[in-house]
Amino acid sequence: METSESPFVFKAIAAVALLLLLAPTVVTVVAAFNEGNYLQFPPQGLSLRWIEAFLTGPLFRESFTFSFRLAFCATLISTVLGTAAALALVRLRFRGREVLRAVMLAPIVLPGMVLGLALLSFYAAIQMGLFRTFSGLLLAHVLVTLPFVIATVGAALARFDRSLEEAARSLGAGPVRAFFDVTMRVTAQGILAGATFAFIVSFGQFDISLFLATSEMRPLPVALYDSIRYRTDPTIAAAGVFAISTVFLSMTLVHVLTNRKGKRAAPKG
């Protein structure tokens, strides 16, 4: 039997959970504007000195740029491969399809440390120029971002009405044109969502990067981990602010683009 107190209890639980999720982010952002010389909360005062130190210092700026470039490349590759794989898994019927799906989605559930150590040993054993190289690190990031694209795009394709594509074919469109003009347009939100997940996962990937990165090739999470052991100034928090901002802006951009596509596709009354 439902009571009037139930909605309030659920709202209170949701509010507490949201507070716990946002608290570390809020502390990081506030600490980045600390006027003092040490990483502390609450801050001694407000200042932009540590934001300026991040922008002018080479350590975190180069790591931030490298992480962005790595995540961008991994997102492009995983989006193309993930969309093709999702299309095959949804539309084709062949023996071992579910096993293949499970293998492709396995990196989501595998511990990052185990996967990173396995890749490090594999690269060192095969001697194919992947050990301690950008190509090897990029391949590892594609491996962990690909399942998110496959799952998201696969869900969008599963809801897609194939009669729309068949109608385009009946009107004279070839299979390639029908796919790009109809299927891709209708499932664009799912593809954009998968690409966003891939970018966020790659940009914040720590476990695998810790095993495969080098001193000349350090993503931002690894640089933060190395620095926080020896430094206590708020530059670390400033770097975290830029990382948080990058993720927030990417999600906002996708939200704007998908809403715009939805309004264009909506019928005019």
N, C-alpha and C positions, 0 to 999 in steps of 0.2 A: 504494500500500500504506500502510495507516494504522499509525502507531507510537504508543507510549504517551506520547510527548512532545508529540504534536499537541494534545491537550486542554489541556495546561499552557501551550503557546505561545498558543493562542487566548484562554485566560483572562488571560494576562499582557497581551496586546494590548488586550483589553476593559478590563482594570483601568487601563492607561495612558490609554486614550481617556476613560474615566470620570473619571479624575483631572484630565485637561486640561479637561474640560467643567465640573467642579465647582470648580476652583481659583479662577477669577475671583469666583465667588459666595462662596466661603469668605473670600477676601481682603477683599471688600466688607463682609461681615458683621463680621469681626474689626475692620476699620478703623473701623467705625461706633462701636465702643465704646472708641476710643482716648482716653486721658486728655489727650494733648497737644493743641496748638493747630493742628497741621498734619495733612493727610491723608498718612499713612505706614503702612508695614507692614514689620516687626512693630510693634505699638503700644507706646508708652511705658508704658502702664498701662491699666487698665480703668475705664471711667466711663460713666454714662448721660447726661452733660451734652449730648451732641450729639443723642441721641434726644429729650431734652427741648427742645433748640433747634429741632428739626424740628417738634415738636408745638405749640410756642408761637409760632414764627415764621410769618408769613403767606405767605412766598414759596413754599416747597415744599408746605405744607399745602393751599393753595388750588389749586396745580397738581395735587396728588394727588387732591383731591376732583373737580376738573374732569375728569381722566383717567378716574376711576371712573365718573362720570356719563356721559361720552361713550362709554366701552366698554360700559356697561350698555345704553344706548339702541341702539348699533350691534348688540349681540348680540341684542336682542329683534327688531329689524327683519330682520337677516340670517337669524335662525333661522326666522322665519315665511316669508320669501321663499325662502330656501334649501331648506326642506322642500318647499314647493310646486313649486319648480323641479326638485328631484331627483325628485319624484313624476312630474312630466310627462316628464322625460328617461328615466326607467326604464320607465314603463308605456305611454307613447304612442309610436306609430310614425308618423313623418311625414318628409317630404323635408327635408333639411338639419338633421336632429337632431344629428348628430355635429359639424357646423360650429357649431351653437348651443352645444353642450357645450364645444367648444374656446374659443369666445368668452367664455363664462361663467367658465371656469377660467383664462383668460389672465392676470388680475392676479397669479396666483401666480408666474408665471415672468417677468413684466415687472419691470425694475429699478424700485425705489421712487422713486429720484430722477427718472427719466424720467416715471413716472406722476404724480408730484407736480407737476412742471413743466407737464405736459400739462393737468392739471386746473386749475392756476392760470391758464394762458392761456385755457382754455375758459371758466372762470367770468368772467374779465375781458371776454371777447368777447361772451357771450350776454346780459349785462345782465339777469339774472333774480333778483337779490338773493341770489346764492350766494357772491359774492366777499367774502372775509374775514368770513364769518358762521358761526354755529354750524351752521346747516342745511347749508351747503356742506361744512364739515369733517365733519359726521356722514355726509353722502352719500358722501364720499370713504372714510371708514372702513368703511361698508357695502360699498362696491365691493371693498375688499381682504379683507374677512372673509367675504363671501358665498361665494367658491369653496371655502373650507374646510368650510362647512356643506353645500354641494352634494355635495362629494366624500364626506364622511363619511356623510351621510344616504343618499346614492345607493348606497353600498356596503351599508348596512344593508337598504335596500329590495330590492336585488338578491338578497340571501340570504333574503328573506321568502317564506314559502310562501303563495301566494295562495289555496290551497284553504281555509285557515283563514277568510279573509274571505268566501269563497264559502259556507262552511258557516254563517257568521253570517247571510248574506243568505237562505239557504234556511230558516233558523229564524225569519224574519220581520223581521230588522233591515234598516232602510233603508241606502242607500249611505253616508250621512253617519255614522250611528250605527255601522255596521260598521267604517268607517275609524277613528273615534276609539276605539271599544271594543276593536278587535282590532289593526289595523295600527299605530296609534300606541303601544299598549301594548307590542307585540312589538319595535318599532323604537325604543323610548324611549331605550335606551342609546346608539344611534347619534345620536339627536337631541341628547341631553345632551352627548355627546362633541363634536359639531359646535359646539354653543353654547359649550362651554369653549374650544375652539380659537379661536372668533371673539372671545371676551372677551380671551384672552391676546394675540392678534394686535393687537387694537385698543388694548389698554392699553399695549402696548409699541411701538406704531407711531411711528416717528420720521421717516422720509423724507418721507412725504406731509404729516405735521403741520408739519414745518419750513417747507414752502412756504405752507401755508394758515393757520397759527396767527397770532395777533396778540398784542400785549402784554397785552390784557385777557383773552385766550383762549389760554392756553398749557398744553398737556398736559405731564405730568411729564417725559417724555423730552426735550422741547424745553427745559424749564426747567433740567434737569440739564446739557444741552449748553451753554446760555447761561452757567450759573453756573461750570462747571468751567474756563472760559477766564479767569475773573477771581478765583475764590476757591480757596483751598487748605485750608479747614477741613473736618473730617469730617462736617459737616452733609450734604454731598453723598452720602457713604456711608450715612448714616442714612436719607436719602430712598430710596436703593437698597434698603435692608433692607425698608422698607415695601412697595416695589414687588415685591420677591421674595416677601415674605410673602403679598401679595394673590394672586399667581399660584399659590403653593403651596396656599393655603387653598381656592382655587377648584377646583384639581385634586383635592384631598382630599375636598371636598364631593361632587363628581361621583362619585368612587370609592365613597364611602359610599352614595350614593343608588342607583347602579347595582347594587352588591352586594346592597342591600336588596331591590331589585326582582327581582334574580335569585333570591334565596332565596324570595320570595313566589311566584315563577312555578314553582319547582322542585316536582316531585311529591313528596308525602309518602309515605314508605315505612312 
